Amino acid sequence: MALTFTEREFIPVLLGGDINVYSVARAFFEQYGVRSVAFGKYHTGPAFRSLIVDYRPNERIDTREVFLPTVNAFAREHADKKIVLMGCGDNYVALIAQAKDAGELEGNIVAPYGPFEQMNSCQQKEVFYDLCEKHGVPYPHTFTFTAAMAADPAKTAAAIDALDFPYPMILKPSDGISYWEHPFATQQKAYTIESRAELEATIRDVYASGYEDDLIIQDRVPGNDEYMRVLTSYSDRSGKVRMMCLGHVLLEEHGPHAQGNHACIITEPNDELMGGVRELLEDLHFVGFSNFDVKYDERDGSFKFFDFNTRQGRSNYYVTGSGFNVAKYVVEEYVYNRPFDPAFETAREEHLWTVVPKGVIKRYVRDPELRERALRLMREGKGVNPVFMKGDFTLNRWLRMVHTTMEHFKIFKRYYRA
């Protein structure tokens, strides 16, 4: 199958090279027939050697001194087009929002983001939990551990003594962007802490890396991956929520650096859960995509919210695959200035999104009803692995994507704990 591209009034320019970038580029191609340009760091990932992406690697693209002249030069080269600029990672979104606030982007660049100060504040977990308190959105019992506590052994001991929830507990950074800028040997996206000794050692490792912001210590909500949900929203320039799509997570990834990334999702609406978040977003006048990790707590029957990501998530194709193309919301508003019709919509139909093989689903999805739902959707053709798009075939890329997909057998065998 030969791919056919369409000339449009705009060019999507995406920052990054991972599955998030490829999924957004796929959405642009499927809705408008356009090829996206992506500026990423490395010669790897799903976007590298894709036919639907003009991929341009530069290891310093995530720095302001390279990002800004790169995207502005591209915009000047295509002055007759609107450049739809989107970040596919927290650091890229921050760069775009800061440049937009400062008026440093070329005039033909449009970017679906609100003020950087607001976005950065919402990503700070303790700020997000304050918002949850205000709007009655449940979240896990939380303690904020500061760098000042870490610097004084007596304060560290007193803080740990004051924790009023049991082991195992969860430890994670408040500022994810800064955290990943300070790599260290035992670094994980989030930690499940089994004992006081492990908690003390992990805190030492994190702050020894140079990280200076807070850590979040949380009550661990019981239950395996199947208790998780993911919520994606789109808010227009006035702060009105126009779309919400909720997914029921069947599996997450379990490798140290990928822990918590979604691996298998079935679209599944819940109006009550979405309602409180819609009120929160509109009260903030938040602009753009937002993404939330949620877990069902069987102890009190509530859904507990963990994170507020001010962008589309890496699993965003679960939204597009459910019939709500993520590129369409941005282009219709920022390029064509068309009204939203309907004014608000939510995904209702079942759809399966997965990055793992069928065999992993059959072995590791514990709930037999959920497992059968996933397998049924596969049989009915209502499932997708976003990195495999019909017609987007180059041998090198296809072999890499197959290897990455099949590698999940080994990863789950080594790391998965129910």
Buried (B, 14 or more C-beta within 10 A) or exposed (E): EEBEEEEBEBBBBBBBBBBBBBBBBBBBBBBBBBBBBBBBBEEBBBBBBBBBBBBBBBEEBBEEEBBBEBBBEBBEEBEEBBBBBBBBBBBBBBBBBBBBBEEEBBEBBBBBBBBBEBBBBBBBBEBBBEBBEEBEBBBBBBBBBBEEBBEEEEBBEEBBEEBEBEEBBBBBBBBBBBBBEBEEEEBBBBBBBEEEEBBBEBBEBBBEBEBEBBBBBBBBBEEBBBBBBBBBBBBBEEBBBBBBBBBBBBBBBBBEEBBBBBBBBBBBBBEEBBEBBBBBBBEBBBBBBBBBBBBBBEEEEBBBBBBBBBBBBBBBBBBBBBEBBBBBBBBBBBBEEEEBEEEEBBBEEBBBBBBBBEEBBEBBBEBEEBBEBBBEBBEEEBBBBBBBBEEBEEEEBBEBBEEBBEEBBEBBEEEBEE
